[in-house]
Amino acid sequence: MPWDLRHIRVFIAVAENLHFGKAAQALHIAQSAVSRSVRWMEQDLKVKLLTRNTRNVALTAEGALLLHECRQIVAQFDKSIKRTRSISAGLAGELDIGCNDFAFLADLPIIIQLFRQRFPDVTIRLHEGQRSEQLGDMARGDLDISFVIGPVKGADLASVTIGRHSLSALMSNTHPLARRKSLTLKDLAQEPFIFGNREGWETYRTFLDSIFDAANLDPSIILETYGSVGIFGMVAAGLGVSIYPDCQLQIHFSNFVAKPLVDITRQVETAAVWYPQSLTRAAGHFVTFLHEYCAVADGASGALTRLRAPTTKRGSKPVRTS
């Protein structure tokens, strides 16, 4: 007969109570069943686990060692059962989230911070990539949710708009135009531009192309880089200017400035998208949280106030749909 958790729990009860009758009461089984189990364990191990007489029961050195090991086994088993139930309820598990630079620099860090306060046992993995890559990975089941430039249309897709951002001109703080409060696109007509490369910034570059085409301008692009940090660094060094959503204003840099482009009314939209039929329970909780975040967010500070303490109304701002 193989060992199982029943034998382990019986031994723990006897070792902790040092009394067969009390162990039987704790386990709600007959005392004779307790005695048989302990006797079988000793016979199977060929080791004496307890010394006992008509008055006393005591652990041998081998019994004390086995008690320690059995407690660890039961604790790990109970932990596994609890985690399995949590995963089933979506209170634990893993989330694979796709994202882009704009999400990183705007709402995504706040969203993850607040979500983890409610679901600390959900592990979140972030995967950076361009829109087409993220949508493909999500269709294959490699991503649960993606943060991309929107809007996104698809018969099987669901989405929520996380933020809309106006465009700003980025330039070194020593640039002659840096003293202006605002700029127009034509003010930048003769400037050298630094943009993200088309391979990694396909959707955003197409968006910028349409803006320049509408203004009948042909930008002089002197540098293309992989990510936002490259753009910021090159601009700060005075190598050129760039056009970037104002989500970057969530962070502050001392060596370049952002000036609003007042003649451009179009905005860059960040959307969270997912396949409803493929959502795990943990991902479902995240989607529910996103809707709540967007419903209460009046800027990042409003969302932080409301979502950190959802039962406390003090200090909250009026609800506004994103």
Sequence and secondary structure as in RCSB ss.txt:
>XXXX:A:sequence
MPWDLRHIRVFIAVAENLHFGKAAQALHIAQSAVSRSVRWMEQDLKVKLLTRNTRNVALTAEGALLLHECRQIVA
QFDKSIKRTRSISAGLAGELDIGCNDFAFLADLPIIIQLFRQRFPDVTIRLHEGQRSEQLGDMARGDLDISFVIG
PVKGADLASVTIGRHSLSALMSNTHPLARRKSLTLKDLAQEPFIFGNREGWETYRTFLDSIFDAANLDPSIILET
YGSVGIFGMVAAGLGVSIYPDCQLQIHFSNFVAKPLVDITRQVETAAVWYPQSLTRAAGHFVTFLHEYCAVADGA
SGALTRLRAPTTKRGSKPVRTS
>XXXX:A:secstr
    HHHHHHHHHHHHHT HHHHHHHHTS HHHHHHHHHHHHHHHTS  EEE SS EEE HHHHHHHHHHHHHHH
HHHHHHHHHHHHHTTSEEEEEEEE HHHHHTTHHHHHHHHHHH TEEEEEEEE  HHHHHHHHHTTS SEEEEES
    TT EEEEEEEE EEEEEETTSGGGGSS B GGGGTTSEEEEE TTTSHHHHHHHHHHHHHTT   EEEEEE
SSHHHHHHHHHTTS BEEEEGGGGGS  SSEEEEEBTT    EEEEEEE GGG  HHHHHHHHHHHHHHHH SSH
HHHHHHHHSTT  TT       
